[in-house]
Amino acid sequence: MNRSLVIASAVVFASIGLSACGGGSDKGSDAPADTASANTGAKTVVTVEGKDLTGVDLSNVGCTRQGDRFAIGAGGASGGVGATLKAGDPPTVETVGITVDGTALAVGPGVGKATVKVDGDRYTISGTATGASVSNPMAGMVSKDFEIVVTCK
C-alpha cells in the first residue's frame, strides 16, 4: 500500500509539473514542433465523481506539445489538474494528476486507468484515478472516476 501511495503521489506531482512548465526536449527529425497555448476561451470542465472541480482556475488551462508528448494543466491555491498524452492515432494517456478536496489522485504506470477521445481541438480524458488524502495518507487508498474536457489549439 505504501508503494502505491508513493507512486500515486509521484505521478500527481510529475503530471502537474509537466503541465505547468514543460522542459526541453530531444527532437529528432520526425518529432513535431514544440508548441504552447492557453485555453482559447472554450469552457474547460473537470469533474471528479460527477462533481465539478473547485479551487482551480480552469479559465487559464495551459496546453503544451513537446516532441511526441502533449501536456495539459492548470493550478490554483487549493489544487490542480494535469495530464500528459503521447501522440498517436489515437493518442494515449500517460499520466493524470488531480488534487481535489485534499486528496491527491493519479493515473500512471500501474496506477488508475484513463482514455482520451479527440474531436478536432477538443480532448476528453476520462477514467478512474487512484490516490490518498494529502493530510492523512495512512487512511488508505481511494479510487475516483474523473473526466477532463478541454479545448487546445
DABEL-V984489 format. One record per residue. N is the residue number from 1. SS is DSSP state (h for helix, s for strand, l for the rest). BURIAL is # if it has 16 or more other ideal C-beta (glycine too) atoms within 10 Angstrom, else .. Layout:
BEGIN
n=N ss=SS burial=BURIAL
n=N ss=SS burial=BURIAL
END
This chain:
BEGIN
n=1 ss=l burial=.
n=2 ss=h burial=.
n=3 ss=h burial=.
n=4 ss=h burial=.
n=5 ss=h burial=#
n=6 ss=h burial=.
n=7 ss=h burial=#
n=8 ss=h burial=#
n=9 ss=h burial=#
n=10 ss=h burial=.
n=11 ss=h burial=#
n=12 ss=h burial=#
n=13 ss=h burial=#
n=14 ss=h burial=#
n=15 ss=h burial=#
n=16 ss=h burial=#
n=17 ss=h burial=#
n=18 ss=h burial=#
n=19 ss=h burial=#
n=20 ss=h burial=.
n=21 ss=h burial=.
n=22 ss=l burial=#
n=23 ss=l burial=.
n=24 ss=l burial=.
n=25 ss=l burial=.
n=26 ss=l burial=.
n=27 ss=l burial=.
n=28 ss=l burial=.
n=29 ss=l burial=.
n=30 ss=l burial=.
n=31 ss=l burial=.
n=32 ss=l burial=.
n=33 ss=l burial=.
n=34 ss=l burial=.
n=35 ss=s burial=.
n=36 ss=s burial=.
n=37 ss=s burial=.
n=38 ss=s burial=.
n=39 ss=l burial=#
n=40 ss=l burial=.
n=41 ss=l burial=.
n=42 ss=l burial=.
n=43 ss=l burial=.
n=44 ss=l burial=#
n=45 ss=s burial=.
n=46 ss=s burial=#
n=47 ss=s burial=.
n=48 ss=s burial=#
n=49 ss=l burial=.
n=50 ss=l burial=.
n=51 ss=s burial=.
n=52 ss=s burial=.
n=53 ss=l burial=#
n=54 ss=l burial=.
n=55 ss=l burial=.
n=56 ss=l burial=#
n=57 ss=l burial=.
n=58 ss=h burial=#
n=59 ss=h burial=.
n=60 ss=h burial=.
n=61 ss=l burial=#
n=62 ss=s burial=#
n=63 ss=s burial=#
n=64 ss=s burial=#
n=65 ss=s burial=#
n=66 ss=s burial=#
n=67 ss=l burial=#
n=68 ss=l burial=#
n=69 ss=s burial=#
n=70 ss=s burial=#
n=71 ss=s burial=#
n=72 ss=s burial=#
n=73 ss=s burial=#
n=74 ss=s burial=#
n=75 ss=s burial=#
n=76 ss=s burial=.
n=77 ss=l burial=.
n=78 ss=l burial=.
n=79 ss=s burial=#
n=80 ss=s burial=#
n=81 ss=s burial=#
n=82 ss=s burial=#
n=83 ss=s burial=#
n=84 ss=s burial=#
n=85 ss=s burial=#
n=86 ss=s burial=.
n=87 ss=l burial=.
n=88 ss=l burial=.
n=89 ss=l burial=.
n=90 ss=l burial=.
n=91 ss=l burial=#
n=92 ss=s burial=.
n=93 ss=s burial=#
n=94 ss=s burial=#
n=95 ss=s burial=#
n=96 ss=s burial=#
n=97 ss=s burial=#
n=98 ss=s burial=#
n=99 ss=s burial=#
n=100 ss=s burial=#
n=101 ss=l burial=#
n=102 ss=l burial=.
n=103 ss=s burial=#
n=104 ss=s burial=#
n=105 ss=s burial=#
n=106 ss=s burial=#
n=107 ss=s burial=#
n=108 ss=s burial=#
n=109 ss=l burial=.
n=110 ss=l burial=.
n=111 ss=s burial=#
n=112 ss=l burial=#
n=113 ss=s burial=.
n=114 ss=s burial=#
n=115 ss=s burial=.
n=116 ss=s burial=#
n=117 ss=s burial=.
n=118 ss=s burial=.
n=119 ss=s burial=.
n=120 ss=l burial=.
n=121 ss=l burial=.
n=122 ss=s burial=.
n=123 ss=s burial=#
n=124 ss=s burial=.
n=125 ss=s burial=#
n=126 ss=s burial=#
n=127 ss=s burial=#
n=128 ss=s burial=.
n=129 ss=s burial=#
n=130 ss=s burial=#
n=131 ss=s burial=#
n=132 ss=s burial=#
n=133 ss=s burial=.
n=134 ss=l burial=.
n=135 ss=l burial=.
n=136 ss=l burial=.
n=137 ss=h burial=#
n=138 ss=h burial=.
n=139 ss=h burial=.
n=140 ss=l burial=.
n=141 ss=l burial=.
n=142 ss=s burial=.
n=143 ss=s burial=.
n=144 ss=s burial=#
n=145 ss=s burial=.
n=146 ss=s burial=#
n=147 ss=s burial=.
n=148 ss=s burial=#
n=149 ss=s burial=#
n=150 ss=s burial=#
n=151 ss=s burial=#
n=152 ss=l burial=#
n=153 ss=l burial=.
END
